[in-house]
Amino acid sequence: MKTIYLALKYLAILLWTSFVALPFLWALTTSFKTANGVTGGATYIPWLQYKPSLEGWKVLVRTGGQGIDIVGPYISSAIVTLSASFLSLALGTLAAYGLSRFSYRLGFLKNSDITFFFISQRIMPPIVLAIPFFLMLQFLGLLDTIPGLILVYIALLLPIATWVMVDFFNNIPRQVDEMAMIDGCNPIGAFVRVILPNSLPGIAVAGLFCIIFGWNDFFFAFTLTFTKTQLLPVAVVALNSSVTPWWSLSASALVSVAPLVIIAFFVERFLSSGKMAGAIR
Amino acid sequence: MALVLQNIDLREDGIAHLDNVSLEFKRGRLYTILGRTLAGKTTLLRTIAGLQHPQRGSMELHGQDYLDIPVWKRSTAMVYQQFINYPHLSALANVMFPLKRAGMSRDKARRRARAVLAGVGLSGFENRRPGALSGGQQQRVALARALVKRADILLLDEPLVNLDYKLREQLREDFQNIFKGQDDAIVIYTTTEPAEAIQLGHEIIVMDEGRVIQQGNSLDVFNAPTTIRCAEVINDPPMNIFSGTIDKGHINLQGDVRLPLPSHLDQLSEGPYRFGLRAADLSINGEIESEVELSEISGSQTILHLRGGIGSFILYEEGVYQYAIGSTVNVSLNPDRIYGFSVQGDLVAAPAPMSKQWR
């Protein structure tokens, strides 16, 4: 019975791992194929089943003629995502600390309602926000610009940062803030010197979410830009033409996902639980 | 030079956490606030620390208004019943924290913090983070952080309650020495345990439902609790209270129990009273038939919860014995140790202090 259970367990793990990992494997092998290699049936082993080629990767940095240069959009995406994530995190952390530690009341609205109001902005479909954002950026003269996109992305990422951090701060006992104040910190000092250093896991999670959502957004990057500014997801889609270039699409997919994998690898060390162990018993 | 609280009222959601509290704490003395859970002990400490603000009343330290001073500017140190430390800092950095906030140089702060950590028995643990210390050691770090400030007021809110029995005993003994180094401070210590309050000595303040119900030397309060409520709080297990009358030189209790009137009660006029008797002043060698409702072993004593004609009561017996629930025992009451309270619950006569027990 135990053997069957173990077998089923590992089978389930294997199936799920395959489901997650095989698309990457497929993209990796495809990125080194030529048009013939893709159309000639499913092949996976380079040199044996197909002749590897760097054609798919060359397309990504080619300017003019065939292909598209993704270096520019890559840098633009990095600037927009990192700026918006940093500002959202900074503002969201402060907002979350306020919502966690102080009581606000506006008519019948209380802290929990305000927190829900933040996240409710992410509940509605993006298309609903597209027109107001378009009009606002047009009014500000920021359409098709990086600052305009940063502004829109802050509006999109701030709720995520706030929501994650409120929950995190709620789990840090208030007595820790109080003790810091008894030890001579004013409320801001208590936040900066004691609460913030102990919130690194929460900040890491919120930051990772912000970067993932910002980096992967296609809809607003597409609707709020035209010719001057282009972000990576839009540039990747622009690779597509009458004949789908699977090889360069695969290469661009790997290039797009690479920074997130690297960031997740470094952030993971902050995510381990137990950072607050020893604060209170 | 003292901390003076006058007519402090603090209410939250219609509940009085502090009800007209007036107290004076003198420098260089240790005050133990004794009371049950929700008696207002923690609220009182938090109010002194500035973490809660009373709706009414005044607070002065050394003759100057203390209520309007923000928490971080008060000369107060506090140890919570939970061991609160800064988990991102080492034990040494935790203890240095208040000194650095006060503007002390790093070297001086480090020297003083090391000395205080050694004083609480944590030499060699300076570089460990709180998460890597045991519960007792964590509380010692919290204590060291409070002591290192040399604040005017040192507040200790049931600092031993979350420790196991052995550690509690050990730290309680250490406190005697630790507090000796705080001669200039007002030390206020809260507890729910009467034995702890009496062991720490000095002055005891008994609180109940946000009010101060008695204050005085710990043995005086123990020997002469002014009300039934105070008698219940200052004794563990709580003092047994029986209703009865004084009539023709006798105490008549429920269930036709008749005791000779002891000399310390003979000046009382005849009439209804309530009588108090500590659990240790009943014994199993008498004629009052009682049923065992619960039997507990505490250390080397047996605590029996009994029900008889005189009502429900608790008996404290030296030695470890086993009693079956529902079994019957015959109990006697020591009339010489009976406290007389009015029907309203105020002390009217107390037995002579037990000098033998409290030598």
Interface residues (C-beta under 8 A of the other chain):
Chain A: P173 Q175 V176 E178 M179 A180 M181 I182 D183 G184 C185 N186 G189 V194 P197 N198 G274 K275 M276 A277 G278 A279 I280 R281
Chain B: A49 L51 P70 V71 W72 R74 T76 A77 M78 Y80 Q82 F83 I84 N85 Y86 P87 H88 F97 P98 R101 A102 R129 P130 G131 A132 L133 G135 Q138 R145 K149 N162
